[in-house]
Amino acid sequence: MTRKPKPKPMPMPEIVGHNPDLSTDDVWEEWGRRDPYYGVITHPKFTRSQLTEESKREFFESGANHVDYVMGTIRRCVATDFAPKTVLDFGCGVGRTLIPFAKMAQQAVGADVSAAMLEEARRNCDTHQLINANLIVSDDSMSSMTDVFDLVHSFIVFQHIPLERGRLIFRSLLDRIAPAGVAAIHVLYSKMQYAETWGVAPPPCPAPSAAQRRPQPQLIQSANLEMQMNPYPVNELFFMMQGKGVQRFYSEFTDHGGELGLFLFFQVP
């Protein structure tokens, strides 16, 4: 039997228009200092003022349940008997999913733009006596990483990143997937508030004001910090995936209060 040749990667366009403004990074650093657990799951019981040992345990149990779901989905729909030795958790926050990944893999790397979040993640990893969990401050091109990983994971993270930066980060994550490795990446694609236009934001009215032209992020009033919820045109992501040789993918819809998303699972050649 002759082996089917690997698909030839498609040429990739140069990504232009990268925004060097790190305002969203500054906001997440502030979330890490003020209310790191609520910044991950926006439920009142995870605010700093209400966080208890019981609610903190529930917080991390939700991360373990999520990792079980991710691994079960991959093994059922993407790669049977998948057992990653190395995992990259992009947007790891305080370690909610990084910790269970580290417990199942030989090495787990948590990347986040917030040093304050990573400090809390380090304390949580130490509490669990994890010596195989490394933490790094990330940038858009993943310049501090040279390794590739069997599994690249990111959940409820890209929605907080503006599109012009998210494109570059998505491509950088694709480059961090090892041969035959798997990605599990979540993005928003639409908003239920635009139901009358099939989920697509309507074009602006003629001559909009400056306030109308600016994106209007969700505002979490309890912390007085902006939490952006940005949808992505998934055809751009699919183009990048196919350019890396991905031939098929599995996806599930998500809905976080009318913020509609896709959780993408796929394997690279």
C-alpha positions in Angstrom: 0.0 0.0 0.0 1.4 3.4 -1.0 1.3 6.1 1.7 -0.6 9.2 0.8 1.8 12.1 0.5 1.4 14.9 3.0 -0.4 17.9 1.7 1.9 20.7 0.6 1.5 23.8 2.9 -0.2 26.7 1.2 1.7 30.0 1.1 0.6 32.3 3.9 -0.1 36.0 3.5 1.9 38.5 5.5 -0.1 39.7 8.4 -0.1 43.5 8.4 -1.7 46.1 10.6 -0.4 44.6 13.9 -1.4 47.0 16.7 1.6 47.6 19.1 -0.9 49.1 21.7 -0.7 46.8 24.7 -3.7 48.3 26.4 -5.5 44.9 26.7 -2.3 43.5 28.3 -2.3 46.3 30.8 -6.0 45.6 31.6 -5.3 41.9 32.2 -2.3 42.7 34.4 -4.7 44.8 36.5 -7.2 41.9 36.6 -4.3 39.7 37.9 -3.6 42.2 40.7 -7.2 43.0 41.6 -9.3 39.9 41.1 -7.5 37.1 39.3 -10.1 34.3 39.8 -13.1 36.5 38.8 -11.1 37.6 35.8 -11.2 33.9 34.6 -14.7 33.0 35.6 -17.0 36.0 36.1 -19.2 34.7 38.9 -19.5 36.6 42.2 -18.3 33.7 44.3 -14.9 33.9 42.6 -14.4 37.6 43.5 -11.6 38.3 45.9 -14.0 39.5 48.5 -16.1 36.3 48.4 -13.6 33.6 47.5 -13.5 30.8 50.0 -11.6 27.6 50.2 -14.7 25.8 49.0 -15.3 28.1 46.0 -11.6 28.0 45.2 -11.8 24.2 45.2 -14.8 24.4 42.9 -12.9 26.7 40.6 -10.1 24.2 40.1 -12.5 21.3 39.9 -14.1 23.0 36.9 -10.6 23.1 35.3 -10.1 19.4 35.8 -13.5 18.7 34.4 -12.7 20.8 31.4 -9.4 19.0 30.7 -11.3 15.7 30.9 -13.7 17.0 28.4 -10.9 18.2 26.1 -9.0 14.9 26.2 -12.2 12.9 25.7 -13.2 14.9 22.7 -9.8 14.7 21.1 -9.7 10.9 21.6 -13.2 10.5 20.3 -13.1 12.8 17.3 -9.5 13.7 16.3 -6.8 11.2 17.5 -7.6 7.9 19.2 -5.3 7.1 22.1 -3.9 10.6 22.1 -1.5 11.0 25.1 0.4 14.2 24.9 3.8 14.4 26.7 4.0 18.2 26.3 1.2 20.7 26.6 1.0 24.5 26.0 -1.9 26.2 27.8 -2.2 29.7 26.2 -3.9 32.2 28.4 -3.4 30.0 31.5 -4.4 32.7 34.0 -4.1 31.4 37.5 -3.6 27.8 36.4 -7.2 26.5 36.3 -6.5 24.1 33.3 -2.7 24.2 33.5 -2.7 22.2 36.7 -4.7 19.2 35.4 -2.7 19.3 32.2 0.5 19.2 34.2 -0.8 16.2 36.2 -1.3 14.2 33.0 1.7 15.3 30.9 5.5 15.2 31.3 5.8 18.9 30.8 3.1 21.7 30.8 3.8 25.3 29.9 1.4 28.1 30.9 1.6 31.3 28.9 -0.1 34.5 29.8 0.3 38.2 29.2 -0.2 39.0 32.9 2.8 38.6 35.2 0.4 39.0 38.2 -1.8 36.1 36.9 1.3 34.0 36.5 2.5 34.7 40.0 -0.8 33.4 41.3 -0.5 30.4 39.0 2.9 29.6 40.4 1.5 29.7 43.9 -1.2 27.3 42.9 1.2 24.9 41.1 3.4 24.9 44.2 0.4 24.0 46.3 -0.1 21.0 44.1 3.6 20.2 44.2 4.0 20.4 40.5 7.6 20.6 39.3 6.8 20.1 35.6 4.8 23.2 35.1 6.6 26.2 33.6 5.2 29.7 33.3 6.1 32.3 30.8 5.0 35.8 29.9 3.7 35.6 26.3 3.7 38.1 23.5 1.9 38.1 20.1 4.7 36.1 18.3 5.5 33.7 21.2 9.0 34.9 20.9 10.0 33.4 24.2 9.2 29.9 23.0 11.3 27.7 20.8 9.7 24.3 21.7 6.8 22.7 20.0 4.1 20.8 21.9 2.0 17.7 21.4 -1.1 19.7 22.6 -1.8 23.4 22.2 -4.8 24.5 24.2 -6.6 27.9 24.7 -10.1 28.3 26.1 -12.1 31.6 26.6 -9.0 33.6 25.8 -9.0 34.8 22.2 -12.3 36.6 22.8 -10.4 39.1 25.0 -7.8 39.8 22.3 -8.5 42.3 19.5 -8.6 40.7 16.0 -5.6 42.5 14.6 -3.4 40.9 17.4 -5.4 37.6 17.6 -4.5 36.8 14.0 -0.8 36.9 14.7 -1.2 34.9 17.9 -3.3 32.2 16.3 -0.7 31.7 13.6 2.1 31.7 16.2 0.2 29.0 18.1 -0.1 26.9 14.9 3.7 27.1 14.7 4.0 25.7 18.2 2.2 22.5 17.4 4.5 19.4 17.0 4.1 17.1 14.0 1.0 15.0 14.5 0.2 17.3 17.4 -3.3 18.5 18.3 -4.8 21.9 19.0 -7.9 22.7 21.0 -8.6 26.4 20.6 -11.7 28.4 21.4 -12.8 31.6 19.6 -16.0 33.7 19.4 -17.5 34.1 16.0 -20.7 36.1 16.6 -23.1 37.8 19.0 -26.7 36.9 19.6 -27.5 40.7 19.8 -27.0 40.8 16.1 -29.7 38.1 15.4 -31.5 40.3 12.9 -28.4 40.4 10.7 -27.6 36.7 11.1 -25.0 37.3 13.8 -23.0 39.8 11.9 -22.6 43.3 13.2 -24.6 45.7 11.0 -22.6 48.4 9.1 -22.2 51.7 10.9 -24.6 54.5 10.1 -23.3 57.2 7.8 -20.8 59.6 9.5 -20.7 57.8 12.9 -19.4 59.7 15.8 -16.0 58.8 17.4 -17.8 57.0 20.2 -19.7 54.9 17.7 -16.6 54.0 15.8 -14.8 52.7 18.8 -15.4 49.0 19.8 -17.6 48.8 22.8 -16.2 46.2 25.2 -18.2 44.5 27.9 -17.6 46.4 31.2 -17.3 44.3 34.4 -18.6 46.9 36.9 -17.5 45.2 40.1 -13.8 45.7 39.1 -14.3 48.8 37.0 -12.2 47.1 34.3 -12.9 46.5 30.6 -13.3 42.9 29.5 -13.5 42.9 25.7 -15.5 40.2 23.9 -14.2 40.1 20.3 -15.6 37.8 17.6 -13.3 36.4 14.9 -14.1 35.8 11.1 -13.5 32.1 11.2 -12.7 31.9 7.5 -9.4 33.6 8.3 -8.6 31.0 10.9 -9.6 28.1 8.6 -7.3 29.6 5.9 -4.4 29.5 8.3 -5.3 26.0 9.5 -5.4 24.6 6.0 -2.2 26.4 5.2 -0.5 24.3 7.9 -1.8 21.2 6.2 -4.8 20.5 8.4 -7.3 18.4 6.5 -10.2 18.1 8.9 -11.3 19.5 12.2 -14.0 18.9 14.8 -15.9 21.8 16.4 -18.5 22.4 19.0 -20.6 25.5 19.5 -20.4 27.5 22.7 -22.7 30.2 24.1 -21.6 32.4 27.0 -24.5 34.7 27.6 -25.2 35.4 23.9 -21.5 35.5 23.0 -21.4 32.7 20.4 -18.3 30.6 19.9 -16.6 27.6 18.4 -14.3 25.2 20.2 -12.0 23.9 17.4 -10.2 20.6 17.6 -7.7 19.6 14.9 -4.5 17.7 14.2 -1.6 18.9 12.1 0.4 16.6 9.8 
